[in-house]
Amino acid sequence: MTKSDHTAKKQTDIVIIGGGHAGLITAALIGQLDLNCILIDRDDPQKTLDAAFDGRTTAISYGSQKVLQETGAWDALEPHACPIEKIDILDGNSRKNILEFDNKEVGGDIFGWILENRQIRLALYKRLEDCDNVTIIAPSTVTACDTTNDHAAVTLDDGTQITAKLLIGADGRGSFVRRNAGIESRQWSYNQHAIVCTVVHEHPHDNIAVEHFRNEGPFAILPMTDDEDGHHRSSIVWTEDSKKRQTNSFDYDDETFNYALQSRFPDRYGTVKQIGKRFSFPLSLNHAYHYTSQRTALVADAAHGIHPIAGQGLNLGIRDIAALYGLLAQACDTQTDIGSDAQLQRYEQARRLDNTAMAGTTDILNKLFSNDSKVLGFARKAGMHIIAKTPPAKRFFMKQAMGSAGILPALIKDTQ
Ligand SMILES: Cc1cc2nc3c(=O)[nH]c(=O)nc-3n(C[C@H](O)[C@H](O)[C@H](O)COP(=O)(O)OP(=O)(O)OC[C@H]3O[C@@H](n4cnc5c(N)ncnc54)[C@H](O)[C@@H]3O)c2cc1C
């Protein structure tokens, strides 16, 4: 599945550190260009495809789907992608919708698709097998990065050295590349964790996603494709306050957990039951003060990790990657330096505002919705009522969810 070739010294055009979704998407796009690229990841690719590695699903927005199409991986993903046609919003302990977003109100375009993380990885690995200009070295850890005016040099744990014109840090929230470059970031913990698992339910979900803003934190039900035996499936993201250990549902026995799930699911799903493993993710915000330094660009979570309340973390990262890809394609056409300061500045300028706006929005949403204050609860209900009755405001939020509003890279804008 991966191409790995360990020798002492290598030279390439671009070296990508990190083979999570961001690194793989970046590599698959570079695979379309006249540039050579080496991607390094510390995890064994085979292990990352195991259902027990990462039980999450990702809501891929309408805009991000265009980028996956450009990578050439979308055709393999489509059969596993469950379209979202409606989003129901519930508030507090009420089991009635306070707000509904229906894709018919935005011309019938799909809001997005729910995909299993392991399916996204599998499709991208397969796609990369056909890209002769991309080499994957994994499992392997980057232990040092150095840059000069005209190149970046990366050292791996087996002593291999790779030099490139551009270093892309796609190595996640704790980014080694970011820290090594001395880039500080703004960060705080939300003192929350998200419990993630898959459930099967008696009745179909009708391609509806549910976001229930409960007092203890948001509870999301995300529609998945049926499994091979025809069982109807959804993925849940159950956010809890980490300080209130007595409510840590992660440790519930199966019977108690299923009982708690049933009480949180709308009746139309019928009987619900958790399958597979439960996963728990601590939630925090992390936003780098700079996305670039000499010969270096940070993308996705390495640059900005946000609260998953709106399911936009990777979608933002995909917009970074699309912007960087546009600049790399231009540099190839004009035969200019792909890692010049001017090029990196353009990348930073293209992405800072969009990422800052989304990081701020998700932060405020979480503060507003993970709160049992009566005053905030009243303001929240009033706000949602106003949105429900104001079609332009409703359309604005729907376009945001689709990833087709805001500052869009050409690759996404041009395909709309
Ligand atoms: C509960 C939850 C639900 C979410 N739901 C959504 C959603 O619905 N939609 C959405 O858009 N986003 C969602 N997100 C956000 C999304 O998961 C992240 O934005 C995305 O996974 C970030 O991908 P990445 O590739 O940047 O980082 P990562 O997935 O962290 O990948 C980083 C990679 O770098 C490698 N690495 C790190 N250091 C080194 C090193 N020194 N050497 C070699 N390799 C290294 C790691 O092994 C890893 O493979 C969610 C997040 C959470 C927590």
The ligand as a MOL file (V3000), in Angstrom:
LIG
                    3D

  0  0  0     0  0            999 V3000
M  V30 BEGIN CTAB
M  V30 COUNTS 53 58 0 0 0
M  V30 BEGIN ATOM
M  V30 1 C -14.4610 14.3400 18.0870 0
M  V30 2 C -14.0210 15.0550 16.8510 0
M  V30 3 C -14.8630 15.1530 15.7490 0
M  V30 4 C -14.4740 15.8430 14.5990 0
M  V30 5 N -15.3500 15.9410 13.5580 0
M  V30 6 C -15.0090 16.6630 12.4710 0
M  V30 7 C -15.9160 16.8150 11.3750 0
M  V30 8 O -17.0190 16.2680 11.3780 0
M  V30 9 N -15.5340 17.5770 10.3010 0
M  V30 10 C -14.3070 18.1810 10.2640 0
M  V30 11 O -14.0190 18.8800 9.2810 0
M  V30 12 N -13.4260 18.0370 11.2760 0
M  V30 13 C -13.7400 17.3020 12.3670 0
M  V30 14 N -12.8350 17.1460 13.3870 0
M  V30 15 C -11.4770 17.7270 13.2540 0
M  V30 16 C -10.5600 16.7800 12.4550 0
M  V30 17 O -10.6000 15.4950 13.0210 0
M  V30 18 C -9.1340 17.3180 12.4600 0
M  V30 19 O -9.1620 18.6430 11.9900 0
M  V30 20 C -8.2500 16.4710 11.5340 0
M  V30 21 O -8.1950 15.1480 11.9710 0
M  V30 22 C -6.8350 17.0510 11.4930 0
M  V30 23 O -6.0690 16.2930 10.6030 0
M  V30 24 P -4.5090 16.5390 10.4870 0
M  V30 25 O -4.0370 15.6280 9.4110 0
M  V30 26 O -4.2120 17.9830 10.4110 0
M  V30 27 O -3.9010 16.0830 11.9100 0
M  V30 28 P -3.7670 14.6350 12.5380 0
M  V30 29 O -4.9200 13.7890 12.2060 0
M  V30 30 O -3.4450 14.8490 13.9850 0
M  V30 31 O -2.5010 14.0010 11.8020 0
M  V30 32 C -1.1870 14.3500 12.1310 0
M  V30 33 C -0.2790 13.2190 11.6770 0
M  V30 34 O 1.0790 13.6230 11.8660 0
M  V30 35 C 1.8300 12.5230 12.3420 0
M  V30 36 N 3.0020 13.0620 13.0580 0
M  V30 37 C 3.0100 13.9150 14.1090 0
M  V30 38 N 4.2740 14.1930 14.4720 0
M  V30 39 C 5.0860 13.5030 13.6320 0
M  V30 40 C 6.5060 13.3820 13.5060 0
M  V30 41 N 7.3550 14.0480 14.3190 0
M  V30 42 N 6.9920 12.5790 12.5330 0
M  V30 43 C 6.1580 11.9100 11.6940 0
M  V30 44 N 4.8130 12.0010 11.7690 0
M  V30 45 C 4.2850 12.7820 12.7260 0
M  V30 46 C 0.8540 11.7760 13.2340 0
M  V30 47 O 1.2190 10.4220 13.3460 0
M  V30 48 C -0.4710 11.9390 12.4680 0
M  V30 49 O -0.6890 10.8670 11.5720 0
M  V30 50 C -13.1970 16.4610 14.5480 0
M  V30 51 C -12.3290 16.3650 15.6500 0
M  V30 52 C -12.7320 15.6870 16.7970 0
M  V30 53 C -11.7800 15.6010 17.9780 0
M  V30 END ATOM
M  V30 BEGIN BOND
M  V30 1 1 1 2
M  V30 2 1 2 3
M  V30 3 2 2 52
M  V30 4 2 3 4
M  V30 5 1 4 5
M  V30 6 1 4 50
M  V30 7 2 5 6
M  V30 8 1 6 7
M  V30 9 1 6 13
M  V30 10 2 7 8
M  V30 11 1 7 9
M  V30 12 1 9 10
M  V30 13 2 10 11
M  V30 14 1 10 12
M  V30 15 2 12 13
M  V30 16 1 13 14
M  V30 17 1 14 15
M  V30 18 1 14 50
M  V30 19 1 15 16
M  V30 20 1 16 17
M  V30 21 1 16 18
M  V30 22 1 18 19
M  V30 23 1 18 20
M  V30 24 1 20 21
M  V30 25 1 20 22
M  V30 26 1 22 23
M  V30 27 1 23 24
M  V30 28 2 24 25
M  V30 29 1 24 26
M  V30 30 1 24 27
M  V30 31 1 27 28
M  V30 32 2 28 29
M  V30 33 1 28 30
M  V30 34 1 28 31
M  V30 35 1 31 32
M  V30 36 1 32 33
M  V30 37 1 33 34
M  V30 38 1 33 48
M  V30 39 1 34 35
M  V30 40 1 35 36
M  V30 41 1 35 46
M  V30 42 1 36 37
M  V30 43 1 36 45
M  V30 44 2 37 38
M  V30 45 1 38 39
M  V30 46 1 39 40
M  V30 47 2 39 45
M  V30 48 1 40 41
M  V30 49 2 40 42
M  V30 50 1 42 43
M  V30 51 2 43 44
M  V30 52 1 44 45
M  V30 53 1 46 47
M  V30 54 1 46 48
M  V30 55 1 48 49
M  V30 56 2 50 51
M  V30 57 1 51 52
M  V30 58 1 52 53
M  V30 END BOND
M  V30 END CTAB
M  END
